[in-house]
Amino acid sequence: MKTKLFSFQHISRRLFLRHFLGATSVFALSGDVFSQALASSHKVKPVPMWEKEMKKILAGQKTTQARVSIKLPDKASVGTRIPFTASVDLPITQESYITTLHVLGTKSPKALIAQFNLTALSGKAEISGTLHLNEPQDIIAIARTNDNQFFTGRRQVQFDL
């Protein structure tokens, strides 16, 4: 004769819910404690948005920290429009020219501030515009040539207090 270890016939609905909810809360709490312990043991520093955007632009290519200059005022006021100019010191010919010039901000909500597409007919690899920044940060310009070379320049923007 087989004996039953557990029978639903002799358990009330209230007792069933009490056991069921107690067991699920134990599992939920143990999972939360486990995930917190795992997270604290492997603290991962988040990657800044501008680094993600830069990796996306470069697509694994190497850059040269030269040939790109960024002109900005030495001091700016918070919340004002800041004029800037980015230029690439590279002779423009039909065989060698800048195709794209990206402008990134290290603390901007969207890292890619602007992207300019150029051709050999542009004559000069220089762009100008205005920036609206709310905090001190670095402005990075990335120039891409038609033969997939990358040149970068970086300049810091400071604010008057």
PyMOL commands that place a pseudoatom at each C-alpha (Angstrom):
pseudoatom trace, name=CA, resn=MET, resi=1, chain=A, elem=C, hetatm=0, pos=[0.000, 0.000, 0.000]
pseudoatom trace, name=CA, resn=LYS, resi=2, chain=A, elem=C, hetatm=0, pos=[1.341, 3.384, -1.040]
pseudoatom trace, name=CA, resn=THR, resi=3, chain=A, elem=C, hetatm=0, pos=[1.233, 6.260, 1.370]
pseudoatom trace, name=CA, resn=LYS, resi=4, chain=A, elem=C, hetatm=0, pos=[0.756, 9.771, 0.094]
pseudoatom trace, name=CA, resn=LEU, resi=5, chain=A, elem=C, hetatm=0, pos=[3.235, 12.332, 1.327]
pseudoatom trace, name=CA, resn=PHE, resi=6, chain=A, elem=C, hetatm=0, pos=[1.013, 15.268, 0.539]
pseudoatom trace, name=CA, resn=SER, resi=7, chain=A, elem=C, hetatm=0, pos=[-2.641, 15.555, -0.303]
pseudoatom trace, name=CA, resn=PHE, resi=8, chain=A, elem=C, hetatm=0, pos=[-4.509, 18.602, -1.516]
pseudoatom trace, name=CA, resn=GLN, resi=9, chain=A, elem=C, hetatm=0, pos=[-7.770, 17.236, -0.187]
pseudoatom trace, name=CA, resn=HIS, resi=10, chain=A, elem=C, hetatm=0, pos=[-7.018, 18.116, 3.434]
pseudoatom trace, name=CA, resn=ILE, resi=11, chain=A, elem=C, hetatm=0, pos=[-5.535, 21.581, 2.977]
pseudoatom trace, name=CA, resn=SER, resi=12, chain=A, elem=C, hetatm=0, pos=[-7.562, 24.765, 3.136]
pseudoatom trace, name=CA, resn=ARG, resi=13, chain=A, elem=C, hetatm=0, pos=[-7.234, 27.515, 0.606]
pseudoatom trace, name=CA, resn=ARG, resi=14, chain=A, elem=C, hetatm=0, pos=[-5.946, 29.900, 3.273]
pseudoatom trace, name=CA, resn=LEU, resi=15, chain=A, elem=C, hetatm=0, pos=[-3.227, 27.451, 4.384]
pseudoatom trace, name=CA, resn=PHE, resi=16, chain=A, elem=C, hetatm=0, pos=[-2.238, 26.796, 0.755]
pseudoatom trace, name=CA, resn=LEU, resi=17, chain=A, elem=C, hetatm=0, pos=[-1.878, 30.528, 0.007]
pseudoatom trace, name=CA, resn=ARG, resi=18, chain=A, elem=C, hetatm=0, pos=[0.094, 31.105, 3.195]
pseudoatom trace, name=CA, resn=HIS, resi=19, chain=A, elem=C, hetatm=0, pos=[2.620, 28.373, 2.295]
pseudoatom trace, name=CA, resn=PHE, resi=20, chain=A, elem=C, hetatm=0, pos=[2.734, 29.347, -1.363]
pseudoatom trace, name=CA, resn=LEU, resi=21, chain=A, elem=C, hetatm=0, pos=[3.306, 33.061, -0.699]
pseudoatom trace, name=CA, resn=GLY, resi=22, chain=A, elem=C, hetatm=0, pos=[5.838, 32.289, 2.017]
pseudoatom trace, name=CA, resn=ALA, resi=23, chain=A, elem=C, hetatm=0, pos=[7.837, 30.039, -0.305]
pseudoatom trace, name=CA, resn=THR, resi=24, chain=A, elem=C, hetatm=0, pos=[7.784, 32.508, -3.209]
pseudoatom trace, name=CA, resn=SER, resi=25, chain=A, elem=C, hetatm=0, pos=[8.870, 35.396, -0.999]
pseudoatom trace, name=CA, resn=VAL, resi=26, chain=A, elem=C, hetatm=0, pos=[11.808, 33.331, 0.273]
pseudoatom trace, name=CA, resn=PHE, resi=27, chain=A, elem=C, hetatm=0, pos=[12.846, 32.598, -3.326]
pseudoatom trace, name=CA, resn=ALA, resi=28, chain=A, elem=C, hetatm=0, pos=[12.391, 36.234, -4.339]
pseudoatom trace, name=CA, resn=LEU, resi=29, chain=A, elem=C, hetatm=0, pos=[14.444, 37.529, -1.421]
pseudoatom trace, name=CA, resn=SER, resi=30, chain=A, elem=C, hetatm=0, pos=[17.179, 34.965, -1.889]
pseudoatom trace, name=CA, resn=GLY, resi=31, chain=A, elem=C, hetatm=0, pos=[17.406, 35.873, -5.583]
pseudoatom trace, name=CA, resn=ASP, resi=32, chain=A, elem=C, hetatm=0, pos=[17.646, 39.572, -4.736]
pseudoatom trace, name=CA, resn=VAL, resi=33, chain=A, elem=C, hetatm=0, pos=[20.321, 38.953, -2.102]
pseudoatom trace, name=CA, resn=PHE, resi=34, chain=A, elem=C, hetatm=0, pos=[22.229, 36.751, -4.541]
pseudoatom trace, name=CA, resn=SER, resi=35, chain=A, elem=C, hetatm=0, pos=[22.093, 39.326, -7.329]
pseudoatom trace, name=CA, resn=GLN, resi=36, chain=A, elem=C, hetatm=0, pos=[23.248, 42.098, -4.965]
pseudoatom trace, name=CA, resn=ALA, resi=37, chain=A, elem=C, hetatm=0, pos=[26.145, 39.970, -3.746]
pseudoatom trace, name=CA, resn=LEU, resi=38, chain=A, elem=C, hetatm=0, pos=[27.103, 39.180, -7.325]
pseudoatom trace, name=CA, resn=ALA, resi=39, chain=A, elem=C, hetatm=0, pos=[26.884, 42.843, -8.357]
pseudoatom trace, name=CA, resn=SER, resi=40, chain=A, elem=C, hetatm=0, pos=[28.968, 44.008, -5.399]
pseudoatom trace, name=CA, resn=SER, resi=41, chain=A, elem=C, hetatm=0, pos=[31.660, 41.440, -6.106]
pseudoatom trace, name=CA, resn=HIS, resi=42, chain=A, elem=C, hetatm=0, pos=[31.943, 42.538, -9.765]
pseudoatom trace, name=CA, resn=LYS, resi=43, chain=A, elem=C, hetatm=0, pos=[31.656, 46.307, -9.734]
pseudoatom trace, name=CA, resn=VAL, resi=44, chain=A, elem=C, hetatm=0, pos=[31.612, 47.376, -13.356]
pseudoatom trace, name=CA, resn=LYS, resi=45, chain=A, elem=C, hetatm=0, pos=[32.298, 50.990, -14.170]
pseudoatom trace, name=CA, resn=PRO, resi=46, chain=A, elem=C, hetatm=0, pos=[29.853, 52.205, -16.827]
pseudoatom trace, name=CA, resn=VAL, resi=47, chain=A, elem=C, hetatm=0, pos=[31.368, 53.313, -20.123]
pseudoatom trace, name=CA, resn=PRO, resi=48, chain=A, elem=C, hetatm=0, pos=[30.752, 57.025, -20.827]
pseudoatom trace, name=CA, resn=MET, resi=49, chain=A, elem=C, hetatm=0, pos=[28.465, 57.817, -23.760]
pseudoatom trace, name=CA, resn=TRP, resi=50, chain=A, elem=C, hetatm=0, pos=[31.190, 59.675, -25.667]
pseudoatom trace, name=CA, resn=GLU, resi=51, chain=A, elem=C, hetatm=0, pos=[33.482, 56.627, -25.538]
pseudoatom trace, name=CA, resn=LYS, resi=52, chain=A, elem=C, hetatm=0, pos=[30.710, 54.412, -26.923]
pseudoatom trace, name=CA, resn=GLU, resi=53, chain=A, elem=C, hetatm=0, pos=[30.049, 56.920, -29.702]
pseudoatom trace, name=CA, resn=MET, resi=54, chain=A, elem=C, hetatm=0, pos=[33.766, 57.200, -30.484]
pseudoatom trace, name=CA, resn=LYS, resi=55, chain=A, elem=C, hetatm=0, pos=[34.102, 53.402, -30.721]
pseudoatom trace, name=CA, resn=LYS, resi=56, chain=A, elem=C, hetatm=0, pos=[31.096, 53.329, -33.031]
pseudoatom trace, name=CA, resn=ILE, resi=57, chain=A, elem=C, hetatm=0, pos=[32.625, 55.984, -35.302]
pseudoatom trace, name=CA, resn=LEU, resi=58, chain=A, elem=C, hetatm=0, pos=[36.096, 54.430, -35.366]
pseudoatom trace, name=CA, resn=ALA, resi=59, chain=A, elem=C, hetatm=0, pos=[34.850, 50.849, -35.836]
pseudoatom trace, name=CA, resn=GLY, resi=60, chain=A, elem=C, hetatm=0, pos=[38.109, 49.381, -34.565]
pseudoatom trace, name=CA, resn=GLN, resi=61, chain=A, elem=C, hetatm=0, pos=[40.424, 51.673, -36.573]
pseudoatom trace, name=CA, resn=LYS, resi=62, chain=A, elem=C, hetatm=0, pos=[43.413, 53.453, -34.997]
pseudoatom trace, name=CA, resn=THR, resi=63, chain=A, elem=C, hetatm=0, pos=[43.508, 57.235, -34.665]
pseudoatom trace, name=CA, resn=THR, resi=64, chain=A, elem=C, hetatm=0, pos=[46.281, 59.772, -34.913]
pseudoatom trace, name=CA, resn=GLN, resi=65, chain=A, elem=C, hetatm=0, pos=[46.243, 62.550, -32.297]
pseudoatom trace, name=CA, resn=ALA, resi=66, chain=A, elem=C, hetatm=0, pos=[47.229, 65.260, -34.734]
pseudoatom trace, name=CA, resn=ARG, resi=67, chain=A, elem=C, hetatm=0, pos=[46.186, 67.423, -37.663]
pseudoatom trace, name=CA, resn=VAL, resi=68, chain=A, elem=C, hetatm=0, pos=[42.820, 68.422, -36.139]
pseudoatom trace, name=CA, resn=SER, resi=69, chain=A, elem=C, hetatm=0, pos=[42.596, 71.769, -34.367]
pseudoatom trace, name=CA, resn=ILE, resi=70, chain=A, elem=C, hetatm=0, pos=[39.623, 73.079, -32.447]
pseudoatom trace, name=CA, resn=LYS, resi=71, chain=A, elem=C, hetatm=0, pos=[39.225, 76.786, -31.790]
pseudoatom trace, name=CA, resn=LEU, resi=72, chain=A, elem=C, hetatm=0, pos=[37.099, 77.727, -28.774]
pseudoatom trace, name=CA, resn=PRO, resi=73, chain=A, elem=C, hetatm=0, pos=[37.051, 80.730, -26.443]
pseudoatom trace, name=CA, resn=ASP, resi=74, chain=A, elem=C, hetatm=0, pos=[39.273, 80.306, -23.379]
pseudoatom trace, name=CA, resn=LYS, resi=75, chain=A, elem=C, hetatm=0, pos=[36.368, 81.032, -21.013]
pseudoatom trace, name=CA, resn=ALA, resi=76, chain=A, elem=C, hetatm=0, pos=[32.630, 80.853, -21.619]
pseudoatom trace, name=CA, resn=SER, resi=77, chain=A, elem=C, hetatm=0, pos=[29.484, 81.616, -19.637]
pseudoatom trace, name=CA, resn=VAL, resi=78, chain=A, elem=C, hetatm=0, pos=[27.197, 78.796, -18.528]
pseudoatom trace, name=CA, resn=GLY, resi=79, chain=A, elem=C, hetatm=0, pos=[24.253, 78.234, -20.843]
pseudoatom trace, name=CA, resn=THR, resi=80, chain=A, elem=C, hetatm=0, pos=[25.426, 80.578, -23.608]
pseudoatom trace, name=CA, resn=ARG, resi=81, chain=A, elem=C, hetatm=0, pos=[26.183, 79.712, -27.194]
pseudoatom trace, name=CA, resn=ILE, resi=82, chain=A, elem=C, hetatm=0, pos=[29.895, 79.127, -27.707]
pseudoatom trace, name=CA, resn=PRO, resi=83, chain=A, elem=C, hetatm=0, pos=[31.377, 79.607, -31.183]
pseudoatom trace, name=CA, resn=PHE, resi=84, chain=A, elem=C, hetatm=0, pos=[33.767, 76.904, -32.360]
pseudoatom trace, name=CA, resn=THR, resi=85, chain=A, elem=C, hetatm=0, pos=[35.790, 76.030, -35.425]
pseudoatom trace, name=CA, resn=ALA, resi=86, chain=A, elem=C, hetatm=0, pos=[37.314, 72.659, -36.218]
pseudoatom trace, name=CA, resn=SER, resi=87, chain=A, elem=C, hetatm=0, pos=[39.810, 72.325, -39.028]
pseudoatom trace, name=CA, resn=VAL, resi=88, chain=A, elem=C, hetatm=0, pos=[42.042, 69.579, -40.391]
pseudoatom trace, name=CA, resn=ASP, resi=89, chain=A, elem=C, hetatm=0, pos=[45.590, 70.354, -41.493]
pseudoatom trace, name=CA, resn=LEU, resi=90, chain=A, elem=C, hetatm=0, pos=[45.609, 68.090, -44.537]
pseudoatom trace, name=CA, resn=PRO, resi=91, chain=A, elem=C, hetatm=0, pos=[45.937, 69.088, -48.189]
pseudoatom trace, name=CA, resn=ILE, resi=92, chain=A, elem=C, hetatm=0, pos=[42.680, 68.442, -50.035]
pseudoatom trace, name=CA, resn=THR, resi=93, chain=A, elem=C, hetatm=0, pos=[43.078, 66.720, -53.405]
pseudoatom trace, name=CA, resn=GLN, resi=94, chain=A, elem=C, hetatm=0, pos=[40.895, 64.443, -55.513]
pseudoatom trace, name=CA, resn=GLU, resi=95, chain=A, elem=C, hetatm=0, pos=[42.909, 61.473, -54.199]
pseudoatom trace, name=CA, resn=SER, resi=96, chain=A, elem=C, hetatm=0, pos=[43.036, 62.456, -50.505]
pseudoatom trace, name=CA, resn=TYR, resi=97, chain=A, elem=C, hetatm=0, pos=[40.360, 64.407, -48.661]
pseudoatom trace, name=CA, resn=ILE, resi=98, chain=A, elem=C, hetatm=0, pos=[38.254, 64.455, -45.502]
pseudoatom trace, name=CA, resn=THR, resi=99, chain=A, elem=C, hetatm=0, pos=[34.883, 62.719, -45.870]
pseudoatom trace, name=CA, resn=THR, resi=100, chain=A, elem=C, hetatm=0, pos=[33.420, 63.217, -42.388]
pseudoatom trace, name=CA, resn=LEU, resi=101, chain=A, elem=C, hetatm=0, pos=[34.116, 65.443, -39.409]
pseudoatom trace, name=CA, resn=HIS, resi=102, chain=A, elem=C, hetatm=0, pos=[32.459, 64.409, -36.117]
pseudoatom trace, name=CA, resn=VAL, resi=103, chain=A, elem=C, hetatm=0, pos=[32.206, 66.670, -33.059]
pseudoatom trace, name=CA, resn=LEU, resi=104, chain=A, elem=C, hetatm=0, pos=[31.725, 64.991, -29.653]
pseudoatom trace, name=CA, resn=GLY, resi=105, chain=A, elem=C, hetatm=0, pos=[31.169, 66.361, -26.145]
pseudoatom trace, name=CA, resn=THR, resi=106, chain=A, elem=C, hetatm=0, pos=[32.390, 64.357, -23.159]
pseudoatom trace, name=CA, resn=LYS, resi=107, chain=A, elem=C, hetatm=0, pos=[29.553, 65.459, -20.841]
pseudoatom trace, name=CA, resn=SER, resi=108, chain=A, elem=C, hetatm=0, pos=[26.786, 66.242, -23.315]
pseudoatom trace, name=CA, resn=PRO, resi=109, chain=A, elem=C, hetatm=0, pos=[23.509, 64.315, -22.982]
pseudoatom trace, name=CA, resn=LYS, resi=110, chain=A, elem=C, hetatm=0, pos=[24.048, 63.117, -26.547]
pseudoatom trace, name=CA, resn=ALA, resi=111, chain=A, elem=C, hetatm=0, pos=[27.733, 62.559, -27.168]
pseudoatom trace, name=CA, resn=LEU, resi=112, chain=A, elem=C, hetatm=0, pos=[27.597, 63.240, -30.914]
pseudoatom trace, name=CA, resn=ILE, resi=113, chain=A, elem=C, hetatm=0, pos=[27.086, 67.002, -31.109]
pseudoatom trace, name=CA, resn=ALA, resi=114, chain=A, elem=C, hetatm=0, pos=[27.464, 67.318, -34.881]
pseudoatom trace, name=CA, resn=GLN, resi=115, chain=A, elem=C, hetatm=0, pos=[28.521, 65.426, -37.979]
pseudoatom trace, name=CA, resn=PHE, resi=116, chain=A, elem=C, hetatm=0, pos=[29.647, 67.147, -41.171]
pseudoatom trace, name=CA, resn=ASN, resi=117, chain=A, elem=C, hetatm=0, pos=[30.049, 65.383, -44.523]
pseudoatom trace, name=CA, resn=LEU, resi=118, chain=A, elem=C, hetatm=0, pos=[32.693, 66.837, -46.840]
pseudoatom trace, name=CA, resn=THR, resi=119, chain=A, elem=C, hetatm=0, pos=[33.952, 66.074, -50.351]
pseudoatom trace, name=CA, resn=ALA, resi=120, chain=A, elem=C, hetatm=0, pos=[37.051, 66.868, -52.380]
pseudoatom trace, name=CA, resn=LEU, resi=121, chain=A, elem=C, hetatm=0, pos=[35.104, 69.829, -53.766]
pseudoatom trace, name=CA, resn=SER, resi=122, chain=A, elem=C, hetatm=0, pos=[34.905, 71.365, -50.282]
pseudoatom trace, name=CA, resn=GLY, resi=123, chain=A, elem=C, hetatm=0, pos=[38.375, 72.797, -50.870]
pseudoatom trace, name=CA, resn=LYS, resi=124, chain=A, elem=C, hetatm=0, pos=[39.157, 73.077, -47.162]
pseudoatom trace, name=CA, resn=ALA, resi=125, chain=A, elem=C, hetatm=0, pos=[38.388, 70.732, -44.259]
pseudoatom trace, name=CA, resn=GLU, resi=126, chain=A, elem=C, hetatm=0, pos=[37.027, 73.347, -41.862]
pseudoatom trace, name=CA, resn=ILE, resi=127, chain=A, elem=C, hetatm=0, pos=[33.656, 73.670, -40.155]
pseudoatom trace, name=CA, resn=SER, resi=128, chain=A, elem=C, hetatm=0, pos=[32.206, 76.293, -37.829]
pseudoatom trace, name=CA, resn=GLY, resi=129, chain=A, elem=C, hetatm=0, pos=[29.203, 76.434, -35.567]
pseudoatom trace, name=CA, resn=THR, resi=130, chain=A, elem=C, hetatm=0, pos=[27.985, 77.152, -32.073]
pseudoatom trace, name=CA, resn=LEU, resi=131, chain=A, elem=C, hetatm=0, pos=[27.788, 74.878, -29.052]
pseudoatom trace, name=CA, resn=HIS, resi=132, chain=A, elem=C, hetatm=0, pos=[25.305, 75.077, -26.196]
pseudoatom trace, name=CA, resn=LEU, resi=133, chain=A, elem=C, hetatm=0, pos=[26.990, 73.565, -23.144]
pseudoatom trace, name=CA, resn=ASN, resi=134, chain=A, elem=C, hetatm=0, pos=[25.928, 73.580, -19.500]
pseudoatom trace, name=CA, resn=GLU, resi=135, chain=A, elem=C, hetatm=0, pos=[29.112, 72.320, -17.849]
pseudoatom trace, name=CA, resn=PRO, resi=136, chain=A, elem=C, hetatm=0, pos=[32.870, 72.238, -18.441]
pseudoatom trace, name=CA, resn=GLN, resi=137, chain=A, elem=C, hetatm=0, pos=[33.873, 69.409, -20.747]
pseudoatom trace, name=CA, resn=ASP, resi=138, chain=A, elem=C, hetatm=0, pos=[36.186, 68.330, -23.517]
pseudoatom trace, name=CA, resn=ILE, resi=139, chain=A, elem=C, hetatm=0, pos=[35.216, 68.782, -27.139]
pseudoatom trace, name=CA, resn=ILE, resi=140, chain=A, elem=C, hetatm=0, pos=[36.606, 66.103, -29.438]
pseudoatom trace, name=CA, resn=ALA, resi=141, chain=A, elem=C, hetatm=0, pos=[36.765, 66.338, -33.232]
pseudoatom trace, name=CA, resn=ILE, resi=142, chain=A, elem=C, hetatm=0, pos=[37.292, 63.194, -35.310]
pseudoatom trace, name=CA, resn=ALA, resi=143, chain=A, elem=C, hetatm=0, pos=[38.182, 63.529, -38.990]
pseudoatom trace, name=CA, resn=ARG, resi=144, chain=A, elem=C, hetatm=0, pos=[37.841, 60.609, -41.381]
pseudoatom trace, name=CA, resn=THR, resi=145, chain=A, elem=C, hetatm=0, pos=[39.645, 60.544, -44.718]
pseudoatom trace, name=CA, resn=ASN, resi=146, chain=A, elem=C, hetatm=0, pos=[38.463, 58.888, -47.910]
pseudoatom trace, name=CA, resn=ASP, resi=147, chain=A, elem=C, hetatm=0, pos=[41.009, 56.077, -47.387]
pseudoatom trace, name=CA, resn=ASN, resi=148, chain=A, elem=C, hetatm=0, pos=[39.696, 55.358, -43.834]
pseudoatom trace, name=CA, resn=GLN, resi=149, chain=A, elem=C, hetatm=0, pos=[42.347, 57.108, -41.753]
pseudoatom trace, name=CA, resn=PHE, resi=150, chain=A, elem=C, hetatm=0, pos=[41.233, 58.888, -38.594]
pseudoatom trace, name=CA, resn=PHE, resi=151, chain=A, elem=C, hetatm=0, pos=[42.674, 62.042, -37.024]
pseudoatom trace, name=CA, resn=THR, resi=152, chain=A, elem=C, hetatm=0, pos=[41.514, 63.514, -33.716]
pseudoatom trace, name=CA, resn=GLY, resi=153, chain=A, elem=C, hetatm=0, pos=[41.793, 66.743, -31.795]
pseudoatom trace, name=CA, resn=ARG, resi=154, chain=A, elem=C, hetatm=0, pos=[40.636, 67.646, -28.297]
pseudoatom trace, name=CA, resn=ARG, resi=155, chain=A, elem=C, hetatm=0, pos=[40.051, 70.917, -26.473]
pseudoatom trace, name=CA, resn=GLN, resi=156, chain=A, elem=C, hetatm=0, pos=[38.624, 71.682, -23.046]
pseudoatom trace, name=CA, resn=VAL, resi=157, chain=A, elem=C, hetatm=0, pos=[35.894, 74.269, -22.448]
pseudoatom trace, name=CA, resn=GLN, resi=158, chain=A, elem=C, hetatm=0, pos=[36.026, 76.173, -19.140]
pseudoatom trace, name=CA, resn=PHE, resi=159, chain=A, elem=C, hetatm=0, pos=[33.257, 78.329, -17.689]
pseudoatom trace, name=CA, resn=ASP, resi=160, chain=A, elem=C, hetatm=0, pos=[33.327, 81.659, -15.851]
pseudoatom trace, name=CA, resn=LEU, resi=161, chain=A, elem=C, hetatm=0, pos=[31.749, 81.531, -12.442]
for i in range(1, 161): cmd.bond("trace and resi %d" % i, "trace and resi %d" % (i + 1))
show_as sticks, trace
zoom trace
